[in-house]
């Protein structure tokens, strides 16, 4: 039987004792029952149905959202990266009458990233007083590279919004760190080649030729990128408003502001193919 359980981590001595005991059991016992343990993340029924959870549209900190996300949970998830040549991808392409997009001379990580999501539905909502809960069923879903890119972008947008709200409502210098880290990670990566990788992965013509059923996701991908630009712009404004408390961060802000302008221009000329210069006006 398959079960979902919760437990804590013991100390070093306790782990060593467990390891020795396990080794002793292996050497002395003729009948072993091996149990595979998989780490699960919290999911929900909406995600299981391929829909967006309503909390994504609510402006709240990560701490507040986690309270609602992680109570009365009946659906969990674990993911597995699969190769484009795997039997799961070949089966998916056969069912959807498509092909695996060919790789260019240089491997593109976005174009190559197929993910198998496993949604685990349990018999009783958790948290619960029981240490283990029986699993009712497991549903598998294959996420194509483009679909996975959209999900990744949306998750990052949620993370930036949460960090921005935390920094805006706090006067503690340390509460600004998650925001600056997220801004630096997204903006610097985009300017350093991230946008070019997206163009090479999904907008060279061969991706949609191999996966024509993905065409409707192109619009969603562009909308998510535009939403990210708006969120980054607001995040930079919050960062700027906090410079009075720590003037040492001014060089970082100037760098991010200049890089953000480059990011917008690259997207306008490349993926979005539209004039979005209004976003790089100096509002700071």
Beta strands, then each sheet from edge to edge (+ up, - down):
strand 1: 3-5
strand 2: 41-42
strand 3: 73-82
strand 4: 114-126
strand 5: 132-143
sheet 1: 1+ 5- 4+ 3- 2+
end
